[in-house]
């Protein structure tokens, strides 16, 4: 058995689990702990990379197989995809990638298919250019047809940029805790520790690392000097602009990055309520706040049907609604979106988003503001939802936002994913008019 076969086998099990409808996070939790810690980074790279490029790799595999593999052999299908990813996108010597991938079939107890797997990978090496030339535009760009078409409809001039970002490794960006120091000083501390970084353009607290680093290697991380947060996500607290003594609600708070940033921005805004529908995920919020030395009231609840405890904590002067969505703006971090999402999902999320807006709006004080946020690039979940809400809510008025580099939409602003920069997030600010307005 060649070294690395077990890693490929576990990667195939994880990828296969996602192909059956599981999330990548849950699949990783189920399988990766079976590997020695030293082998886990390689397994993660194969899993994330194969899923990022899944539509392209699957298009290639369809040409290489005379007939589809049986449903019970889906793990071998996933293993073949992982082998193609290693040959096209990794620096592993081709002979080693093929050998270890073929041996992984035996680890999966599918030794009878190892010959087929070897033939598929060897043929790809011989015919790569011809096979690639036969792919559709969507498959060439490693995007499912529905998403490629949607990007072409809504972002025709930026589609190539978005696709490139979706297929890239996401950068590791930090949010410097400006309550405990300034960005330049912390950047120097990173440099002294041998960690190179560059300042962000969207957030005055952002530093993007030249290379991803274990958080335990970051100076003062345990003491709350910094947090890991994409730069676009840092824009939320900046746009909300918390003021002294305001009552603020972070309505879909887990894992707590934006709650922490709100409190870091305005130390006097101590009346922060963080709500999430998942009690388990709310524990993550508490852990993050504890590390930062901050506090908030935590409530388990659904914004579409707010619990009584939330009404008691209000009315709120400001609300942050980072609502559930298709995650089409953060695909590089969640590549399983390319498999799990369908064209009709955006409409389903829009129903949920409208319900959350309707449920929480009564708890916003007159003269208060609500920042609506998604990590989607699809108008169905963004400007269309805001337009529908404004049409039915007479006391709601949009406040125009300004942000360098963002794209103005019919309502709100869109930051598009950038291979060298931030994730893709949408923002819209709504103001609640008083009775005399």
C-alpha positions as CSV (number, residue, x, y, z in Angstrom):
1,X,0.0,0.0,0.0
2,X,1.5,3.3,-1.1
3,X,1.7,6.2,1.5
4,X,-1.2,8.6,1.2
5,X,-3.8,6.0,0.2
6,X,-5.7,6.4,3.4
7,X,-5.8,10.2,3.0
8,X,-7.4,9.8,-0.5
9,X,-9.9,7.3,0.8
10,X,-11.0,9.6,3.6
11,X,-11.2,12.5,1.1
12,X,-13.4,10.4,-1.2
13,X,-15.7,9.5,1.7
14,X,-16.1,13.2,2.6
15,X,-16.7,14.3,-1.0
16,X,-19.2,11.4,-1.5
17,X,-21.0,12.5,1.6
18,X,-21.4,16.0,0.2
19,X,-22.6,14.5,-3.2
20,X,-25.4,12.8,-1.2
21,X,-26.5,16.1,0.3
22,X,-24.4,16.5,3.4
23,X,-22.6,19.8,4.2
24,X,-18.8,19.8,3.9
25,X,-18.5,20.9,7.5
26,X,-20.5,17.9,8.8
27,X,-18.7,15.5,6.4
28,X,-15.3,16.7,7.6
29,X,-16.4,16.3,11.2
30,X,-17.5,12.7,10.5
31,X,-14.4,11.5,8.8
32,X,-11.3,13.6,9.1
33,X,-10.6,12.7,12.8
34,X,-9.9,9.2,11.6
35,X,-6.6,10.4,10.1
36,X,-3.4,11.3,11.9
37,X,-3.2,15.1,12.5
38,X,-0.2,15.3,10.1
39,X,-2.4,14.0,7.2
40,X,-5.4,16.2,7.8
41,X,-4.2,19.3,5.9
42,X,-3.7,17.3,2.7
43,X,-7.1,15.7,3.1
44,X,-8.7,19.1,3.5
45,X,-7.0,20.5,0.5
46,X,-8.2,17.6,-1.7
47,X,-11.7,17.9,-0.4
48,X,-12.0,21.7,-0.7
49,X,-10.2,21.8,-4.0
50,X,-12.2,18.9,-5.6
51,X,-15.5,20.6,-4.5
52,X,-14.4,24.0,-5.8
53,X,-13.7,22.5,-9.2
54,X,-16.5,19.9,-9.1
55,X,-18.5,20.9,-12.2
56,X,-15.3,20.9,-14.3
57,X,-13.9,17.6,-12.9
58,X,-17.3,15.9,-13.2
59,X,-17.6,17.0,-16.8
60,X,-14.2,15.5,-17.5
61,X,-15.0,12.2,-15.7
62,X,-18.2,11.8,-17.6
63,X,-16.1,11.7,-20.8
64,X,-13.7,9.2,-19.3
65,X,-16.3,6.7,-18.2
66,X,-18.1,4.5,-20.7
67,X,-21.0,4.4,-18.3
68,X,-21.7,5.9,-14.9
69,X,-20.6,4.1,-11.8
70,X,-23.4,2.4,-9.7
71,X,-24.9,4.4,-6.9
72,X,-23.2,2.1,-4.3
73,X,-19.8,3.0,-5.9
74,X,-20.3,6.7,-5.5
75,X,-17.2,6.8,-3.2
76,X,-15.1,5.6,-6.1
77,X,-16.7,8.3,-8.3
78,X,-15.6,10.8,-5.7
79,X,-12.2,9.2,-5.6
80,X,-11.8,9.6,-9.3
81,X,-12.7,13.3,-9.0
82,X,-10.1,13.7,-6.3
83,X,-7.5,12.0,-8.5
84,X,-8.3,14.4,-11.4
85,X,-8.0,17.4,-9.0
86,X,-4.6,16.3,-7.9
87,X,-3.5,15.9,-11.6
88,X,-4.8,19.3,-12.6
89,X,-4.4,21.6,-9.6
90,X,-1.9,20.2,-7.2
91,X,1.9,20.0,-7.2
92,X,1.9,16.3,-6.3
93,X,4.0,14.3,-8.9
94,X,1.5,12.7,-11.3
95,X,2.7,9.2,-10.8
96,X,2.4,9.5,-7.0
97,X,-1.1,11.0,-7.3
98,X,-2.3,8.2,-9.5
99,X,-0.7,5.5,-7.5
100,X,-2.0,6.6,-4.1
101,X,-5.5,7.3,-5.6
102,X,-5.7,3.9,-7.1
103,X,-4.6,2.2,-3.9
104,X,-7.2,4.2,-2.0
105,X,-9.9,2.1,-3.8
106,X,-8.6,-0.9,-1.8
107,X,-8.9,1.1,1.5
108,X,-12.5,1.7,0.5
109,X,-12.9,-2.0,-0.1
110,X,-13.4,-1.5,-3.8
111,X,-10.3,-3.2,-5.1
112,X,-12.2,-4.6,-8.0
113,X,-12.5,-1.0,-9.4
114,X,-8.9,-0.1,-9.0
115,X,-8.1,-1.1,-12.6
116,X,-10.9,1.1,-13.9
117,X,-9.7,4.0,-11.7
118,X,-6.1,3.6,-13.0
119,X,-7.3,3.5,-16.6
120,X,-9.4,6.7,-16.2
121,X,-6.6,8.7,-14.6
122,X,-4.0,7.4,-17.2
123,X,-6.3,8.2,-20.1
124,X,-6.8,11.7,-18.7
125,X,-3.1,12.3,-18.7
126,X,-2.9,11.3,-22.3
127,X,-6.0,13.2,-23.6
128,X,-6.3,16.2,-21.3
129,X,-6.3,18.9,-23.9
130,X,-9.0,17.1,-26.0
131,X,-11.2,16.4,-23.0
132,X,-11.0,20.0,-21.7
133,X,-11.9,21.4,-25.1
134,X,-15.2,19.5,-25.1
135,X,-16.4,21.0,-21.8
136,X,-19.2,23.6,-21.7
137,X,-18.4,27.2,-20.7
138,X,-20.0,26.6,-17.3
139,X,-18.0,23.4,-16.7
140,X,-14.8,25.1,-17.9
141,X,-15.4,27.8,-15.3
142,X,-16.1,25.1,-12.7
143,X,-19.7,26.4,-12.1
144,X,-23.0,24.6,-12.2
145,X,-25.1,25.7,-15.3
146,X,-27.7,27.5,-13.2
147,X,-25.2,29.6,-11.4
148,X,-23.1,30.4,-14.4
149,X,-26.3,31.5,-16.2
150,X,-27.4,33.6,-13.2
151,X,-24.1,35.4,-13.0
152,X,-24.3,36.1,-16.7
153,X,-27.7,37.6,-16.3
154,X,-27.0,39.7,-13.2
155,X,-23.3,40.4,-13.4
156,X,-22.3,39.9,-17.1
157,X,-19.3,42.2,-17.0
158,X,-18.0,40.7,-13.7
159,X,-18.9,37.1,-14.2
160,X,-15.3,36.0,-15.0
161,X,-14.0,37.9,-11.9
162,X,-16.6,36.2,-9.7
163,X,-15.9,32.8,-11.1
164,X,-12.2,33.2,-10.6
165,X,-12.8,34.3,-7.0
166,X,-15.1,31.3,-6.4
167,X,-12.4,28.9,-7.5
168,X,-9.6,30.5,-5.5
169,X,-8.2,29.8,-2.0
170,X,-9.7,32.4,0.3
171,X,-7.2,34.7,2.0
172,X,-6.9,34.8,5.8
173,X,-7.9,38.2,7.0
174,X,-7.7,39.5,10.6
175,X,-9.8,42.2,12.3
176,X,-7.6,44.1,14.7
177,X,-9.3,45.0,18.0
178,X,-9.0,48.7,17.8
179,X,-10.1,49.0,21.5
180,X,-6.7,47.5,22.4
181,X,-4.4,49.1,19.8
182,X,-4.1,50.4,16.3
183,X,-3.7,48.4,13.0
184,X,-0.2,49.6,12.2
185,X,1.1,48.6,15.7
186,X,-0.4,45.2,15.4
187,X,0.9,44.8,11.9
188,X,4.4,45.4,13.3
189,X,3.8,42.7,15.9
190,X,2.9,40.3,13.2
191,X,6.0,41.2,11.2
192,X,8.1,40.7,14.3
193,X,6.6,37.2,14.6
194,X,7.6,36.5,10.9
195,X,4.0,37.0,9.6
196,X,3.6,39.3,6.7
197,X,0.4,41.2,6.1
198,X,-1.2,44.0,4.1
199,X,-3.8,46.5,5.3
200,X,-7.3,46.2,3.9
201,X,-9.1,48.8,1.8
202,X,-12.7,48.4,3.1
203,X,-12.1,48.2,6.8
204,X,-9.7,50.2,8.9
205,X,-9.3,47.2,11.1
206,X,-8.4,44.7,8.4
207,X,-5.1,43.0,7.8
208,X,-4.8,40.2,5.2
209,X,-2.1,37.7,5.8
210,X,0.4,36.7,3.1
211,X,-0.1,33.1,4.2
212,X,-2.7,31.5,6.4
213,X,-1.5,30.9,9.9
214,X,-2.7,28.9,12.9
215,X,-4.5,31.3,15.2
216,X,-2.4,30.1,18.1
217,X,0.6,31.7,16.3
218,X,-1.0,35.1,16.1
219,X,0.4,37.5,18.7
220,X,-2.2,38.2,21.4
221,X,-5.0,36.2,19.8
222,X,-6.0,34.5,23.0
223,X,-6.1,37.9,24.7
224,X,-8.5,39.3,22.0
225,X,-6.0,41.5,20.1
226,X,-7.4,40.3,16.8
227,X,-10.1,38.0,15.3
228,X,-10.3,36.1,12.0
229,X,-12.9,37.8,9.8
230,X,-13.2,38.5,6.1
231,X,-12.9,42.2,5.2
232,X,-16.3,42.4,3.6
233,X,-17.9,41.0,6.8
234,X,-16.1,43.7,8.7
235,X,-18.0,46.3,6.7
236,X,-21.2,45.4,8.5
237,X,-20.3,47.0,11.8
238,X,-18.8,49.9,10.1
239,X,-22.0,50.7,8.2
240,X,-24.2,50.1,11.2
241,X,-22.0,52.7,13.0
242,X,-23.1,51.9,16.6
243,X,-23.5,55.0,18.8
244,X,-23.0,55.4,22.6
245,X,-25.7,53.8,24.8
246,X,-27.7,52.4,21.9
247,X,-29.7,49.2,22.2
248,X,-28.5,47.0,19.4
249,X,-29.7,43.7,18.0
250,X,-27.5,41.2,16.1
251,X,-30.3,39.0,14.9
252,X,-28.5,36.1,13.2
253,X,-25.4,36.4,15.3
254,X,-23.5,33.1,15.2
255,X,-20.6,32.6,15.3
256,X,-20.3,36.1,16.8
257,X,-17.8,37.9,14.6
258,X,-20.1,40.9,13.9
259,X,-21.3,41.1,17.5
260,X,-17.7,41.4,18.7
261,X,-16.9,44.0,16.1
262,X,-19.9,46.1,17.0
263,X,-18.8,46.2,20.7
264,X,-15.2,46.9,19.6
265,X,-16.4,49.8,17.6
266,X,-18.5,51.3,20.3
267,X,-17.5,50.4,23.9
268,X,-20.5,52.4,25.2
269,X,-23.0,50.3,23.2
270,X,-23.0,47.7,26.0
271,X,-26.7,46.9,25.5
272,X,-26.1,44.4,22.7
273,X,-28.5,41.5,22.2
274,X,-27.2,38.6,20.1
275,X,-29.8,36.1,18.9
276,X,-29.5,33.0,16.9
277,X,-31.9,30.2,16.1
278,X,-29.4,27.5,17.1
279,X,-28.5,27.2,20.8
280,X,-25.4,25.2,19.9
281,X,-24.2,27.9,17.6
282,X,-24.9,30.6,20.2
283,X,-22.3,28.9,22.4
284,X,-19.8,29.9,19.7
285,X,-20.9,33.5,20.1
286,X,-20.3,33.4,23.9
287,X,-16.8,31.8,23.4
288,X,-15.8,34.6,20.9
289,X,-17.1,37.3,23.2
290,X,-15.3,35.8,26.2
291,X,-12.0,35.8,24.3
292,X,-12.5,39.4,23.4
293,X,-13.5,40.3,27.0
294,X,-16.9,41.6,25.9
295,X,-20.4,40.8,26.9
296,X,-23.9,40.7,25.4
297,X,-27.3,39.3,26.1
298,X,-27.7,36.0,24.3
299,X,-31.2,34.8,23.2
300,X,-32.1,31.7,21.3
301,X,-34.8,32.5,18.8
302,X,-36.1,32.9,15.3
303,X,-36.4,36.4,13.8
304,X,-39.5,35.4,11.9
305,X,-41.2,34.6,15.2
306,X,-39.4,36.6,17.8
307,X,-39.5,35.1,21.4
308,X,-40.9,37.2,24.2
309,X,-37.5,37.7,25.7
310,X,-36.5,39.6,22.6
311,X,-39.4,42.0,22.9
312,X,-38.4,42.6,26.5
313,X,-34.9,43.5,25.4
314,X,-36.2,46.1,22.9
315,X,-37.2,48.3,21.3
316,X,-33.8,48.5,19.5
317,X,-32.1,51.6,18.1
318,X,-30.2,49.5,15.5
319,X,-30.5,46.1,14.1
320,X,-28.1,43.9,12.1
321,X,-29.8,41.2,10.1
322,X,-27.2,38.9,8.5
323,X,-29.9,36.6,7.2
324,X,-29.7,33.0,5.9
325,X,-29.0,32.9,2.2
326,X,-27.7,30.9,-0.7
327,X,-24.1,31.7,0.2
328,X,-23.2,32.4,-3.4
329,X,-20.9,35.2,-2.4
330,X,-18.7,32.9,-0.2
331,X,-18.4,29.8,-2.4
332,X,-14.6,29.8,-2.1
333,X,-15.1,29.2,1.7
334,X,-18.1,26.9,1.2
335,X,-17.5,25.1,-2.1
336,X,-20.2,22.5,-1.4
337,X,-22.6,25.3,-2.5
338,X,-21.7,24.3,-6.1
339,X,-23.3,20.9,-5.4
340,X,-25.9,21.5,-2.8
341,X,-27.6,24.6,-4.2
342,X,-30.2,24.7,-7.0
343,X,-31.6,27.5,-9.1
344,X,-34.9,27.6,-7.1
345,X,-33.2,27.9,-3.7
346,X,-32.9,31.7,-3.9
347,X,-36.7,32.1,-4.0
348,X,-37.0,29.8,-1.0
349,X,-34.4,31.9,1.0
350,X,-36.3,35.1,-0.1
351,X,-39.4,33.8,1.6
352,X,-37.4,33.2,4.8
353,X,-35.7,36.6,4.6
354,X,-38.9,38.5,4.1
355,X,-40.4,36.6,7.2
356,X,-37.4,37.7,9.3
357,X,-37.7,41.3,8.2
358,X,-41.5,41.3,9.0
359,X,-40.9,39.6,12.3
360,X,-38.2,42.0,13.6
361,X,-39.3,45.3,12.2
362,X,-41.9,45.9,15.0
363,X,-39.1,45.7,17.5
364,X,-37.1,48.5,15.9
365,X,-37.6,51.9,17.6
366,X,-38.9,54.9,15.7
367,X,-36.0,56.6,14.1
368,X,-34.0,53.4,14.3
369,X,-32.0,51.7,11.5
370,X,-31.8,48.2,10.2
371,X,-28.9,46.9,8.2
372,X,-29.9,44.0,6.0
373,X,-27.0,41.8,5.0
374,X,-26.5,38.6,2.9
375,X,-23.5,36.7,1.6
376,X,-25.3,36.3,-1.7
377,X,-24.7,37.9,-5.1
378,X,-28.3,37.1,-6.4
379,X,-30.8,40.0,-6.6
380,X,-33.6,37.6,-5.6
381,X,-32.2,37.6,-2.1
382,X,-30.9,41.1,-2.0
383,X,-32.4,44.2,-3.7
384,X,-35.6,42.3,-4.7
385,X,-36.3,41.4,-1.0
386,X,-35.6,45.0,0.1
387,X,-37.9,46.4,-2.7
388,X,-40.7,44.1,-1.6
389,X,-40.3,45.0,2.0
390,X,-40.3,48.8,1.2
391,X,-43.5,48.3,-0.9
392,X,-45.5,46.7,2.0
393,X,-44.0,48.5,5.0
394,X,-45.2,52.1,5.0
395,X,-42.9,53.4,7.7
396,X,-39.7,52.0,6.1
397,X,-37.4,54.1,4.1
398,X,-34.1,53.2,2.5
399,X,-31.0,55.2,3.5
400,X,-28.4,55.3,0.7
401,X,-25.0,53.8,1.5
402,X,-21.6,54.7,0.2
403,X,-18.7,52.4,0.0
404,X,-15.7,52.6,-2.3
405,X,-15.5,49.6,-4.6
406,X,-19.0,48.4,-4.1
407,X,-21.6,48.2,-6.8
408,X,-24.8,50.1,-6.5
409,X,-27.9,48.0,-6.9
410,X,-31.6,49.0,-7.3
411,X,-31.5,49.0,-3.5
412,X,-28.4,48.7,-1.5
413,X,-24.8,47.9,-2.3
414,X,-23.1,44.7,-3.5
415,X,-19.4,43.8,-2.8
416,X,-18.5,41.1,-5.3
417,X,-16.1,38.3,-4.4
418,X,-12.5,39.0,-5.4
419,X,-9.7,36.5,-5.7
420,X,-7.2,38.9,-4.2
421,X,-9.7,40.5,-1.8
422,X,-12.9,40.1,0.1
423,X,-15.9,37.8,-0.1
424,X,-19.1,38.8,-1.8
425,X,-21.7,40.5,0.6
426,X,-24.8,42.6,0.1
427,X,-25.8,45.6,2.3
428,X,-29.0,47.7,2.5
429,X,-29.9,50.2,5.2
430,X,-33.5,50.7,6.2
431,X,-34.7,53.6,8.4
432,X,-37.9,53.5,10.5
433,X,-39.8,56.7,10.2
434,X,-41.6,58.3,13.2
435,X,-45.4,58.8,13.3
436,X,-44.9,62.5,12.4
437,X,-42.6,61.8,9.4
